């Protein structure tokens, strides 16, 4: 039954009850309109009623880049298909689910090529006319740089990055393995500590995450290596930090902290 036929039946019924008194007629009309409204909602709501899709740079590992796809507003377990075209014009295909909540973040590994990637997402791989989303992304990204405060207010990004298989158990600050988003937040929460080691650890972690999330890092790799070298042997798990540093080390740490903080705000420029 179509939406139009529903209304036809409504008018037929009203004609039959045309001689009913006003009060009963009002009750009948109201009931019928509610039925029509419920029918409309139940039968015309598509699988992609309020979808939201976005794509940006995903985490990197060694020379392998990725594109991160964020989904929301889909029906549970909706399956989407994608196609991306590499800088050398070679096309690749795949798919992923919106998950049981209709929301998901996935990372598509696209390999080592640097340059412009064109990505297309479809609800039905057999009908390209149903294109749900398209975007151009240049890898590696130059603007994937987030501050400590941003990470603190978006813990889901920490959970996502630290859960990616390619970088799991890879993020270290000094000798300390940052194995969970809680660990990361503990370090970030001491970014305004009076101790320069805490400040440096927080900015170093943000830089490591910015690099892992796909941001260009050629301008800051040396500073990250130097910072981690200075932080080795320090207690950087944010539980209780009692640093044993020299005046010269304090000066170096402050200088590195400033460089890393600028990178986390502005990128490689």
Secondary structure, 3 states (H helix, E strand, C coil): CCHHHHHHHHHHHHHHCCCCCHHHHHHHHHHHHHHHHHHHHHHHCCCCCCCEEEEEECCCECCEEEEEEEEECCCCCCEEEEEEECCCCCEEEEEEECCCCCCEEEEEEEECCCEEEEEEEECCCCCHHHEEEEEEEEECECCCCCCHHHHHHCHHHHHHHHHCCCCCCCCEECCEECCCHHHHHHHHCCCCCCCHHHHHHHHHHHHHHHHHCCECCCCCHHHHHHHHHHHCCCCCCCCCCCCCCCHHHHHHHHHHHHHHHHHHHHCCC
